[in-house]
Amino acid sequence: MRVTKHAKQHKVVLSHWRDGVCVASTPIDLAEVPALIGLLAGALGDAATNSDQQSTGRSPRPSPWSRVRDLFRPTLAKVVDFPVVRGGRREQSTER
């Protein structure tokens, strides 16, 4: 995967590569980048927590904050819907 910035279009593009060939690209509006960063940071935090648990062989005692957060965390991978921009208007994407 490669990431490129396109300042004039106010986008970043994630390009998906296989054997030196770009097979797909995903343009992301700059306004949506913070949501993507939050998702990636959360995944890294989860991975670090899981790694710590595996190395010690025991689970740390959950903090009150993590118990509240886990009430609202989905059990499967988080899906983030980015709005579709058509004709200068933002619309919620219905594609999956």
C-alpha positions in Angstrom: 0.0 0.0 0.0 1.2 3.5 -0.8 -0.1 6.9 0.3 0.1 10.0 -1.7 -1.1 13.5 -1.0 -2.9 15.7 -3.5 -3.2 19.2 -2.0 -5.0 20.8 -4.9 -7.8 18.2 -4.8 -7.8 18.2 -0.9 -7.3 14.4 -0.9 -4.9 11.7 0.0 -4.9 8.5 -2.0 -4.3 5.0 -0.7 -3.1 2.9 -3.6 -3.1 -0.9 -3.4 -0.1 -2.6 -5.1 0.5 -6.2 -6.1 3.7 -7.3 -7.7 4.7 -3.8 -8.6 1.3 -3.0 -10.2 -1.3 -0.6 -8.8 -4.5 -2.7 -8.6 -6.8 -0.2 -6.9 -6.8 3.2 -5.3 -8.9 4.8 -2.7 -9.1 8.6 -2.6 -9.9 10.1 0.8 -11.0 13.6 1.4 -8.7 15.5 3.8 -11.7 16.2 6.1 -12.0 12.4 6.6 -8.3 11.8 7.4 -8.7 12.4 11.2 -11.3 9.6 11.3 -8.8 7.3 9.5 -6.0 8.3 11.8 -8.2 7.6 14.9 -9.1 4.2 13.5 -5.4 3.4 12.9 -4.3 4.7 16.3 -7.0 2.6 18.0 -5.9 -0.5 16.1 -2.3 0.1 17.2 -3.4 0.6 20.8 -5.3 -2.6 20.7 -2.4 -4.5 19.2 0.0 -3.1 21.8 -2.4 -4.1 24.6 -2.8 -7.6 23.1 1.0 -7.9 22.8 1.5 -7.0 26.4 -1.1 -9.5 27.5 0.5 -12.3 25.5 4.1 -11.5 26.8 3.0 -11.5 30.5 0.5 -14.4 30.1 -2.1 -12.5 32.1 -4.6 -9.8 31.4 -4.1 -6.4 33.1 -7.0 -5.2 35.3 -9.2 -3.0 33.0 -9.4 0.7 34.0 -12.8 2.3 34.5 -12.3 4.2 31.3 -11.7 1.0 29.3 -14.8 -0.6 30.7 -16.9 2.3 29.6 -15.2 2.5 26.2 -15.8 -1.2 25.7 -19.5 -0.7 26.2 -19.6 1.3 22.9 -16.9 -0.6 21.0 -18.2 -2.9 18.3 -17.3 -6.6 18.6 -16.2 -6.8 15.0 -13.9 -4.5 13.0 -15.0 -0.9 12.9 -16.4 0.2 9.6 -16.1 3.9 8.9 -18.4 5.3 6.2 -16.9 8.2 4.4 -19.5 10.6 2.8 -19.8 10.6 -0.9 -19.3 14.0 -2.5 -21.6 14.6 -5.5 -22.3 18.0 -7.1 -20.6 19.8 -4.2 -23.0 18.2 -1.6 -22.0 15.6 0.9 -24.1 12.5 1.0 -23.8 9.5 3.2 -22.5 6.5 1.2 -24.9 3.5 1.0 -22.3 1.3 -0.7 -20.5 -1.4 1.3 
